[in-house]
Amino acid sequence: PFTGEGMSWAIQSGILAADTIANHPADWLTVGEEWRQIYASAFRLRKFICRAMTTALRSSFARRVIGPTLATWPGLARPLVRRLSSSSM
């Protein structure tokens, strides 16, 4: 929740689901199988980044190091935030 990715992911997964259904309008078994693969592929790295960030933020040592570092160099977080909210899949 702290990265705000939930809304973006919901919209993107809805678009992917709609495309998958449109590609197989009468074959729900294929839609389900293809959807699982597409969703996993599209969100695997993003979920990994979020889990890593959550783990880091639970560590008081990491918070003491990461907070001041990002306050000094906020651009360091830009690639992670960009990847999490990216609409390209």
Secondary structure, 3 states (H helix, E strand, C coil): CCCCHHHHHHHHHHHHHHHHHHHCCCCHHHHHHHHHHHHHHHHHHHHHHHHHHHHHHHCHHHHHHHHHHHHHCHHHHHHHHHHHHCCCC
